[in-house]
Amino acid sequence: MPALCRDCLTTFDAGRRCPACASRRVAAHPELFSLSIAHMDCDAFYASVEKRDNPDLADKPVIIGGGQRGVVSTACYVARIRGVRSAMPMFQALRLCPEAVVIRPRMELYAAISRDIRAMMEDLTPAIEPLSLDEAFLDLSGTARLHGAPPAVMLARLVRRMRDELGITGSIGLSHNKFLAKIASDLDKPQGFSVIGQADTDAFLRDKPVSLIWGVGAAARAALEQAGIHTFADLLRWDRADLHARFGSMGERLWSLARGQDRRRVSPDHPVKSISNETTFATDTADGDVLDGHLWRLSEKVADRAKARDLAGRVVTLKLKTSDHRLLTRRHSLREATQMADTVYRAARALLDRGRATEGPFRLLGVGLSDLCPADQADRAADLLDPSATARHAAERATDAIRGRFGADAIRKGRALR
C-alpha cells in the first residue's frame, strides 16, 4: 500500500514507521498517490497565531472573541476539550472554561498570515478556492509532472512549510471531490492528513449522520429527521424523484451526496455574494445616539470593504438581535448600486427607525451590502430627491483620499464618536 512520511516526505510501501526517519506520522492509502482534490484547514487558526506570538499561552485555554456579550470566533483545542465552540456566546464559553484567556481578534495580522499561506498554495497550483482566511480547496490535477511528485507529497510539503516558516499548523483532506475532501480534513485534527478514496466512499458514508453535509444546519436537519432521514444510509433508501418532491433542489443535492458524488469544480474566481459587519453591545441598548454611532461605523466599514474590492451593492441589510435573542432582518433595495458609506448609512438608518421604538432594546446590530456588482456600475446618477447627495459623496471621496494618505484615524465624522 502506498505510504508517505509527513515529516521527511519519504514515500514507501505501508508500514507503521517511516524507514528513513522512524516517524510514526505516516499517511497510507491504496489511492494515496492518485487523488488530487484537497481541502486544507488551519488548526484553530486565530488561537494558533496568538499562541505562536505569546509562548506563555502554549498550554492554556485560549478563546478569540469579543467581550462578555460577544461570541467565540475560535478556540484552541485545550478550550475545545472543555466544550467551547465557534459562534458560542462568550458568557456560555466562559461558564464552561472560566480560566480561559480571552483575546480580541487581530484581523489584520490574521489576514497577512493568510496571504502568506495563499502564496505557498500558489506555488503548487493556480486552482485554489478560498473559503475563509484559514481554509481553501485545492485542485492539483495534472501537477505531478511539474513538481516531480504526486499531489499527496506536495500537500504534506505545504503544511510542513506552513509550520516551519509561519508557525501555523494545518490539516489536509484528500479525496476525489470537494465534498469528501472537506469531510476528510476534519477527521483527524489537529495536524491531520486523511484520505477518502473512490473505492471506500460508500462504506465510509453509509453510517455517517447527514449533519456531516456542509450547509445542513439545525432547520434542515430537523426537516430531514422529520422525514426519517438520520444517516446517509437513510438517504440511499429514497428515490431521486421523492427527494426532489419533498425537499426541492436540496433533494437533488442530497441524492448525489448520499452517493459521494460532487461535480463542483475548484473555482479560483468564486464570487463574493455580500459584505457585512456587526457588533455585539456590552449591554442591551435602545439609546438612539448610541445606535446611530454604531450604525455609522458599521456602514463605513462595509463601504470601506466594498471600495477595497472594487465592488458595490444594490441591497442594504440591517440585522438586529433583541434582548430576548430574537433575530430581526430588514432589507432595502436601492435605485442603483452604491459603495458609499453615506448611502449605506442612510438606508440602514431608515430601516432602524422603522421598528426601533417597538422592538428594542438590542444586543446586536449589523449592516450588510448585497446584490453586488463592479464599482464602475455604481453611484452614477444624481439623486433628484436628495440634491445634496452629490456633495456628500464628493466629501466622502476626499475623506477616503486623506485617510489613504495619513491613516484611518486622520479624519472622522462627528457621529462616529457617539
N, C-alpha and C positions, 0 to 999 in steps of 0.2 A: 504494500500500500504506500503511495507517495506520502512523504512526510517532509516537514520544514522546521528547522530550528528558528524560533522567533528572536533569539538573541544574536547568533552569529550568522544566520541566514543560510546555513548549510542545508542542502536537500539530500535526502536519503530514503531508503526503504523504512517503513514504520518501525519504531521502537520506542521504548519509554524514555530513553535519554538520547541526546544528540551525540553521535560518535565523535564529533570534533571538539565540543566544549563541555560535554556531560550535562548540559542544561536539560531540565525537565519541561521547559516551556516549548513544547512541540505541538505543531498542528499537523494532523494526519487525516486524510480522507481519500477515498478512491477517485474523486473528481477534483481534488485539490488544485491540480495544475491545468484544468480545462475550463474552469469557471472564470467569469470576468466582470460580473456586475457586483459592486460593493457598496456598502454603507459604512462610513467612518463617523463615529460618535465619540467626542471627547468625554472623558470621565469627570463628572461633576465640575465642569469647566470653570465657572466663576470661582468656586471654592478652591479648586486646584491652583488657580493663579494666585489667590490670596495666601495660600499655604506656601507656595513657591517663594513669594516675596517676603514672608514672615515665618521662618523656620520654627519659631516658638509655637506656632499653631499646628504643627505637624500631627500631633496625637490628640488634638482637641476637636470636639464637635463644632463645626463652623456652618453658620447659616448666612446666606447672602439674601438681603431683602430690605424692606422698609422698616418703619418704626413699629410700635406696638399694634397699630391699626393696619399695617400693610400686609403683604403676602410674601411667601417664600419664593424667591427667584430660583434658587437652587440650594442644595445642602450637600455637605461632604458625606462620605459613606459612614463615618462614625455617627453622624446625626441621623442618617437614614436607618441605621440599626435600631434607633430609638423610635422610629415611626415617622420621622419628619419627611415630608414630600413637597415637591414643587407645587406652587399655587395654593398651598395650605395657608390659612390665616395665621399671621405671626403669633397671635396670642395662643393659638392651639399648638403651634410648634414649640413655643417656649414652655407650655404646660407639659409637653412630652419630654422636652430636653431643656430644663431650666438652666443648666450650666453651659449652654451653647454660647459661643462667641458670635454676635450678630454684626455683620459688616454691610454697610451700604454699597451697592454695586458701583464699580468704576467702569462704566460702559466704554469710555474712550480707550482705556487700556485693553479691555477685552476685545474690542473691535480691531485694534492694532495687531494683537496676537492672532486673531482670526485671519487677518490679511496675510500674516507670515505663513500660517498653515495652508491657506489657499495657494500661496506661491509654491509651496512644496508639492501640493497636489498637481499644480500645472506642470511641474517637471515630469509628471507621469503621464498625464492625458489632458487634452483640452475639454473632454466630455465630463464636466463637473456640474452638478446641480445642487447648490447650497440650499439647505432647509432653514438654517439659522446660523448664528455665529459659530456654533460648535459642532455642526453635523452637516454631512453632504453625501450625495450619491456620486459614485464614480463609475464610468464605463471604460474598462481597459481592454476592450476587444481589439485585437489586431496590434497590440503594443509589444508583444513578446519579442518579435524580431528587432524592434527598435531598441529595447532595453537589454536584450540578451537574456531575459529571464521571464518566467510566466507571471501573470498578474499577482498571484498569491505572494510571491517573493517580493515584488515591488511594494505591495501593501504593508508587509511586515517591515520593509525598509522605511516606509513612510512613518509609521508610528514609532519606530526606533529613533528616527531623525527628530521627530517632534519631542520625544523625551530628552534626547541628548542636547539639542540646540535650544529648545524653548522651555524645558522643564515641565511639559504637559503630556499626560498620557491619554491614549485613546483606545477604543475597542473597534474591531473590524468584523463586519458580517459579509460573507462572500457567498453568492448564490447565482442562479440563472435568471433572476428578475428582481426588480426593485422591492416588491412586496416581501419576498423572502429574505433579501439582504438586510432590510431594516429589522425584521424579526431577529435574524441571526446576530446582529450587532449587540443585542440586549441580552443574549443568552448567558454570557459569562463575564459580565462586568465586575470590577474594572479590569482593564488591560486584557480584554478577551480577544479571541480570534476564532470565530465559529463559522462552520460551513454547513449549508443545506444544499445537497446535490439534487439533480434531476431524479435519480433513482430512489432517493429516500424521502421525497417531498410528500407523497401520500401518507406514508407511515408516520412521518413527523407531525403532520397537521391533524390527523384523524381525531385524536383525543383532546386537542387543544381547545380552550374556550374561544368563542367568537370575539370576545373582548380583545383578543390579540390583534384584531384587524385595526390598523391605524385609521382613526377617524370615527370609530364606533364608540360614542360616548354613552352617558347614562341613559339618555332618552332612546337612542337607537337600540341599546342593549335591552331595555325594558320591552320595546316593541318586539324584538326577536324572542325574548323569553316568553312573552305572551303567546307567541306562535309555536312554542315548544322547542325553540332553537337555542341550545346552550353551547354546543360544540360544533366543530367542523363536520363531524360525523352526522349530526342532525341536519346540517345544511345539505349534505350529499343525498339525503333522502327526498329532497324536494325537487320537483321538475322545474326546469328553467322558466316555463310559462307561468307556473304557480307563484314562483318567487317574484316575477315581474308584476303579476296581478296584485300581489299582496304589498310589495314594497317599492314598486315603480322602478326607476333607473337604478336605485340602490340594489334591487333584487338581481339585476343583471350582473352587477359588480360582485355581489355575494356568490352567485353561481360560479363565476370564474375563479374567484379567490379560494373558494372551497376546494378547487382542484389544483390550487397552486399556480394558476395562470394569471399573468400580469403583462400586458403588451405595452405598457407605458415605456417610452424611451427616457434615458437620462438626458434631460434638456438643460443645456447651459443657459438658455435665454428664458427661463421660467419667469413670467411677468409678475411684477408687484401688483397686487389687487387692491391694497388700501394702505394708508398711512395713518397712524393714530398715536395718541399719548394720553395717559391718565394718571391721576394722583389719588391716593387714599389719605383722608384727613386724620390728624391726630385725635380730634374729637368731632362728633357729628356737628354739622353747622347748617343753618338756614340764613346766615348773615349775608345780605346782598353784596356788600363790599368785598367780603372775603371770597365769595363765589365768583364775583366779577374779576378779581385779580387773578385767581387761578385759571379762569376761563381764558383770559388774555394770554397768560403764559403758555397754556396748553396749545392754544391756536397758533402762537408764534413758533412753538417747537414743531408742530405739524407742518406749518408753512416752510420753515427752515429745511425740514427733511425733504419736502416736495421740491424746493429750489435746488437742493444739493443733488437730487436725482433727475433734475430737469423734467419734472412731471407737474401735472395739475389735475384737479378733480372737479367733478360736477355735483357730487353729493356730499353734504356736510352732515355728520352724525354726532349727536350728543348722547353720552352714556351717563346714567346716574344710578347710584345704588343707595337706597334709603336706609334709615337706621335699623329697620327690621329685615334688611338684606334682600328686599325686592329690587330687581334689576329693571330699569326703565330705559328704553332706547327710542330716540326720536330722530327723524331724518328730514332733510330739506334739500330739494333739487334746485340748483342754481340755474339761471338762464344761460350761463356759459361757464366753462371750466375756469378755475382760478388756482393760483398758488400764493395769493396774497393773504397775509395774516389778518389784515383788516377785514377782508370779505368773509374769511372763515369765522372770525370772532363775531361779526355782526349776525351771521346766520345762526351760529351756535347760541348767541345771547337771546335771540328771538325764540329759539326752541326752549331755552331755560326759563324764560319769562312765562311761557305758555302754562306751566304747571307747578312752578316753584312754590307758590303760596299754599297749595293744597297737598303737595306730595312730600315736602321736606319735613325734618332736616335730613341731610345727606351725609354719607360716609365716604363716597367716592364720586369723582367727576372725571369724565373723559371726553375727548374731542377726536373725531376722525374725518378723513377725506377719502372718498372712493369714487368709482367710475372714472378711473384715471386715464389720462391721455398725455401726449407730448406737450411740453410747456409752450411751444410756439402756436398751439391752438387755444391758448388761454388769455383772458383779460384783454381782448382786442377791441370790444365795442364799448363806447361810452354809455354810462348808465343815466338815461334821461330822467329817471325818478330820483336820482341822487347825484346832482351836478358836482358836488364836492368830492365824489369818489376818485376822480382822476387826480386831483391834487393830493389826496391822501395816499394814493398808490405811488405817486412820484416821490412823496416824502418817505414812504417805506423803502423804495429803491435806494434813495440817498442814505437812509439809515443802514441798509444792508451793506452799502459800499464802505461806510465808516466802520462798521463792525468787522467787515472783512479785513480792513487795514489795521485797525487798532485793537481788535478783540471783541468778544461777545458782550462784555460789560461796558464798552466805551460809551454807549448811549442806550437809554431805556425810556419807555413811556411811563408816565406817572401811574397809570393803572396797574403796571407790573409790580409796583411797590406795595400794593394793598395786601 
